Amino acid sequence: MGELPAKVLKWGIFNVAYEPRRKFFVFNKSTTVLVKNLPEFSTYGFRFLQDICRIAPSTFLTYIASSAWLGASTAISLHMSYLILQQIEALAREQNHKTPHDHVELIVTISTWLLLMFVSVLMKGLKDDKEMLLCGYMRANFLPSFVQASLDADVGFIHDQSARRYFPNPETFSEGGPGWSLLKGLSERIQAVIAFGSECFVFYGVLAQRPLWDRWLLGGLMGLFFALLLFSPSNGVNGAGYTFWTTNDTFNRLHRLYTIIFTPKFRETLAKDSLNEFLCSEYRKCSNKLGVVKSDVITLACILPPPWYWTFLRNLLFEYPLAFCTLLLLWNNSPFLVTTIVFFQYGTSALARSFQCLRRSFEPRSISQLLGQAPALYKPLDQGLKKRGRELIEYSTSKAGMDLRLRGVTFRYQSSAADVTLKNISLMIPSNSFVLLVGENGSGKTTLLKLLARLHDPTSGEIFVNDTPLAAYNPVSLRKHTTFLMQSEEIFPMSLEENLLMATPDQIWSKEEAQERMDEAIRIGGARQLIDRVGYDAILNPPTILAQSLQGCGNGIIGDAAIRELERHTMQKSAAISNGEKQRFIIARSFMRLLNSNTRLLIVDEPTSCLDLVAERDMFEQFYRRRKGKTTIFVTHRFASLARKADMIVCMKNGEIVETGRHEELVSLAGEYARLYEVQQGIPR
Ligand SMILES: Nc1ncnc2c1ncn2[C@@H]1O[C@H](COP(=O)(O)OP(=O)(O)OP(=O)(O)O)[C@@H](O)[C@H]1O
């Protein structure tokens, strides 16, 4: 069947795409897949049924039988209530000729109805019980085979993605297990078919017994009811599923800023580059520019309301059926008793629903959840304000680099169960000195640097900057004079140009000047090739919104054309880059900061895991050349070419400083530093 082009409509700032013709039987990709694979599905389905009958025959049969009963229970109840209404009607009509036998008949019918209802309750309990038991049977029988098959595949299990989707994934351990959703789905469908079929059968039976007038009227009402069910659109795009996107630049920028601000992985970079103020003001600006938009994304994914007249008609027929029942009275002299009973039944069930709803809404848990949202809204805001209210010293720049002193510093990560990471560190780093920090993996180098940049505070001991305690400074004012290139940094989901400009958020340049400065940073950082390939405008990994309608809220299956329309509008310049290119760009971003800010402390923490030896040496050389007027600290495992230039080498081991001094002194000590140096030089010990 030929595919229809998608229709697109505007919804606030969003564009919504859907397939225009609504089909009862959607012949889309899934239908084709179903038809094509039907023989295979049937074979495996049959095998599954055989297996389940073999594993737990009586449990399975009881489960299916109870599902079937529950499917038919509404129809049974309908039939019984009709019988009772008929008997009451007859009694009312024959007021003067009533016999005791008539009453007995009515009591028997009512008792049978109550008994059947009781059986339904038992069946529900039985079904739930068997459901849990079957779940256990299936886990015990199928999972060991899956475990075996998975382990047999060895490392192939990691590589073969398409095969892996059939295996359980780790998060599903507490769920039903393999085959469970298949069984549950089958039982639900059996129940649905039996329910619909039996209810139609009862309605047909009732209509066939009614006098001609009633038959036409009730038949007409039923027809209308079904016509509305089938033809009235359940959403604003004729019941279809839909996709949506927006080309509003302000919205998209706001979304990217939101992602940067609330994603933990960016937080250290934001802090150490003192971007908080900049992002806050950008977010406010962008939010003001966007103004109030009609719909948030999740609401749009759930609801695209149909035109008001359809809603009105549906409400009238589905919510107020009694209004239509009373129409009967205009043509038919039904005794008032029947109307009263119908009303009573309708009214009590509606009342029961409302009461349940009321009770649920006022359960202590639900109330406390509701009210708990108020402090959750204001507490973070108040705490943020308290923090901003503290009196702190501003760092005043001098021509010289920062003078750093650590006295008895100990540090333990809160999340770490291990012992302290830094133990009693005391160290003096004179201003303008060039320091090389070395030590084996995990010795605590990065942690020490993060303490200097105030990304963590010491657990005990103190750090001084120019003889003033680090804690007394406004951290932002210190960080504004620090360039800290960390081991692992992220590129923000903004354009590469904006990433570079964010390195110096306080600078205001003309377009040409900004371009010159970016080009220089890119050249020194060695990222020219990347920029030539993807351009300054490229946005790497832009965040995406949920852009498809959700099913179960009146939205149908999303047509292929609507999906393609979404892809056509959102497939944009998201370029893939290698880890090496990413590192070079991040290094360039640090150069952008270093060259265009009043840096007094330069820290470079081995950001070179994906660079070759030559590129790493060049990078350190470029930083080294620009160290004038700064205190400079480099961390690298390949320090041989820098060792002789360093004013001081600090060697760490197991969270402690084990040696400090110049290269020659430390080599002559023949201790930890000498060992690391010799290993690097390939000198056998
Ligand atoms: N966020 C954290 N939470 C808990 N423990 C951490 C955290 N970061 C680091 N550690 C632990 O602190 C210790 C020191 O880590 P650190 O990264 O400072 O060492 P390093 O000398 O820089 O190592 P490398 O040379 O590998 O970069 C390690 O044992 C590490 O596992």
The ligand as a Tripos MOL2 file, in Angstrom:
@<TRIPOS>MOLECULE
LIG
   31    33     1     0     0
SMALL
NO_CHARGES

@<TRIPOS>ATOM
      1 N1         35.1350   11.1530   42.9460 N.pl3     1 LIG1
      2 C1         35.7920   10.2080   43.6330 C.ar      1 LIG1
      3 N2         35.1710    9.5040   44.5820 N.ar      1 LIG1
      4 C2         35.8020    8.5430   45.3010 C.ar      1 LIG1
      5 N3         37.0970    8.2310   45.1290 N.ar      1 LIG1
      6 C3         37.7770    8.8950   44.2010 C.ar      1 LIG1
      7 C4         37.1680    9.9070   43.3900 C.ar      1 LIG1
      8 N4         38.1030   10.4020   42.5390 N.ar      1 LIG1
      9 C5         39.2340    9.7170   42.8060 C.ar      1 LIG1
     10 N5         39.0500    8.8220   43.7890 N.ar      1 LIG1
     11 C6         40.0490    7.9270   44.3760 C.3       1 LIG1
     12 O1         41.0620    8.7200   44.9510 O.3       1 LIG1
     13 C7         42.3370    8.1250   44.7160 C.3       1 LIG1
     14 C8         43.2660    9.1550   44.0710 C.3       1 LIG1
     15 O2         42.7540    9.4560   42.7820 O.3       1 LIG1
     16 P1         43.3880   10.5860   41.8740 P.3       1 LIG1
     17 O3         42.5580   10.6820   40.6380 O.co2     1 LIG1
     18 O4         43.5690   11.7980   42.6770 O.co2     1 LIG1
     19 O5         44.8000    9.9220   41.5300 O.3       1 LIG1
     20 P2         45.8510   10.3440   40.4360 P.3       1 LIG1
     21 O6         47.1790   10.3050   41.0910 O.co2     1 LIG1
     22 O7         45.4610   11.6210   39.7860 O.co2     1 LIG1
     23 O8         45.7320    9.1360   39.4180 O.3       1 LIG1
     24 P3         46.0170    9.1060   37.8360 P.3       1 LIG1
     25 O9         47.4990    9.1940   37.6360 O.co2     1 LIG1
     26 O10        45.4910    7.7690   37.4140 O.co2     1 LIG1
     27 O11        45.2760   10.2440   37.2350 O.co2     1 LIG1
     28 C9         42.1150    6.9040   43.8560 C.3       1 LIG1
     29 O12        42.1320    5.7720   44.6900 O.3       1 LIG1
     30 C10        40.7240    7.1110   43.2910 C.3       1 LIG1
     31 O13        40.0810    5.8820   43.1250 O.3       1 LIG1
@<TRIPOS>BOND
     1     1     2 1
     2     2     3 ar
     3     2     7 ar
     4     3     4 ar
     5     4     5 ar
     6     5     6 ar
     7     6     7 ar
     8     6    10 ar
     9     7     8 ar
    10     8     9 ar
    11     9    10 ar
    12    10    11 1
    13    11    12 1
    14    11    30 1
    15    12    13 1
    16    13    14 1
    17    13    28 1
    18    14    15 1
    19    15    16 1
    20    16    17 2
    21    16    18 1
    22    16    19 1
    23    19    20 1
    24    20    21 2
    25    20    22 1
    26    20    23 1
    27    23    24 1
    28    24    25 2
    29    24    26 1
    30    24    27 1
    31    28    29 1
    32    28    30 1
    33    30    31 1
@<TRIPOS>SUBSTRUCTURE
     1 LIG1         1 GROUP 0 **** ****
